[in-house]
Amino acid sequence: MNLQNKHEDDSNVKAIERWIYERNPDTNEIFRRKSGEPHSSRECINPEVRAPKCSEFINKALNLSGQEWVDFVDSLSHKQKIQLSLCWD
């Protein structure tokens, strides 16, 4: 009896893709890249971590209108304005 690996001579079988997973402990972003690929080719697999935290803006701005809204936006720093604009996209 001759036992053989059923995939031994099968040229149609794709190579198994191996992934390397990395987590940034500061931001909790999780990245993956194929084994052997450069670090620059990694992709973020949990983009919700990158999503802006909108609750602080929405809670403050929910009931504002007119000049109150303008004053609220003017009181924000440039970075906060950018973050606010990402909340509405």
C-alpha positions as CSV (number, residue, x, y, z in Angstrom):
1,M,0.0,0.0,0.0
2,N,1.5,3.4,-1.1
3,L,0.2,6.3,1.0
4,Q,0.8,9.8,-0.5
5,N,0.0,13.3,0.5
6,K,-3.0,14.2,-1.7
7,H,-1.5,17.6,-2.4
8,E,1.9,16.3,-3.2
9,D,1.7,16.8,-6.9
10,D,-1.3,19.1,-7.1
11,S,-0.1,22.3,-8.9
12,N,-3.6,23.9,-8.5
13,V,-3.2,24.2,-4.7
14,K,-2.5,27.8,-3.7
15,A,0.3,28.5,-1.2
16,I,-0.9,29.2,2.3
17,E,-0.8,32.9,3.0
18,R,0.8,33.6,6.3
19,W,0.1,36.9,8.0
20,I,2.0,38.8,10.7
21,Y,-0.2,40.7,13.2
22,E,1.1,43.7,15.1
23,R,-0.6,45.9,17.7
24,N,0.4,49.4,18.6
25,P,0.0,49.5,22.4
26,D,-0.3,53.3,22.4
27,T,-3.2,53.5,20.0
28,N,-4.5,49.9,20.0
29,E,-4.4,49.8,16.2
30,I,-3.9,46.3,14.9
31,F,-2.0,45.9,11.6
32,R,-1.3,42.9,9.4
33,R,1.2,42.2,6.7
34,K,2.1,39.2,4.7
35,S,5.1,37.3,5.9
36,G,8.2,38.5,4.1
37,E,6.7,41.8,3.1
38,P,8.2,45.1,4.2
39,H,6.8,46.8,7.3
40,S,5.5,49.7,5.0
41,S,3.1,47.3,3.3
42,R,1.0,46.7,6.5
43,E,-2.7,47.5,6.7
44,C,-4.8,48.6,9.6
45,I,-7.5,45.9,10.3
46,N,-9.4,47.8,13.0
47,P,-10.0,51.2,11.5
48,E,-12.7,52.0,14.1
49,V,-9.8,52.8,16.5
50,R,-8.8,55.6,14.1
51,A,-12.3,57.0,14.0
52,P,-12.7,60.3,15.8
53,K,-14.2,60.4,19.2
54,C,-17.3,62.4,18.5
55,S,-19.2,62.2,21.7
56,E,-17.5,65.1,23.4
57,F,-18.4,67.4,20.5
58,I,-21.9,66.1,19.9
59,N,-22.9,66.3,23.5
60,K,-21.9,70.0,23.6
61,A,-23.2,71.0,20.2
62,L,-26.4,69.1,20.1
63,N,-28.7,71.9,20.9
64,L,-26.8,74.9,19.7
65,S,-28.0,77.1,16.8
66,G,-27.0,80.3,15.2
67,Q,-24.5,82.4,17.1
68,E,-24.1,79.8,19.8
69,W,-22.9,77.3,17.2
70,V,-20.4,79.9,15.8
71,D,-19.1,80.7,19.2
72,F,-18.7,77.0,20.1
73,V,-16.8,76.4,16.9
74,D,-14.6,79.4,17.4
75,S,-13.8,78.2,20.9
76,L,-12.2,75.0,19.6
77,S,-8.6,74.5,18.8
78,H,-7.5,73.8,15.2
79,K,-7.0,70.1,16.0
80,Q,-10.5,69.9,17.6
81,K,-12.1,71.6,14.5
82,I,-10.5,69.0,12.3
83,Q,-11.8,66.3,14.6
84,L,-15.3,67.8,14.6
85,S,-15.3,68.0,10.8
86,L,-14.5,64.2,10.7
87,C,-17.5,63.5,12.9
88,W,-19.9,64.9,10.3
89,D,-18.5,63.0,7.3
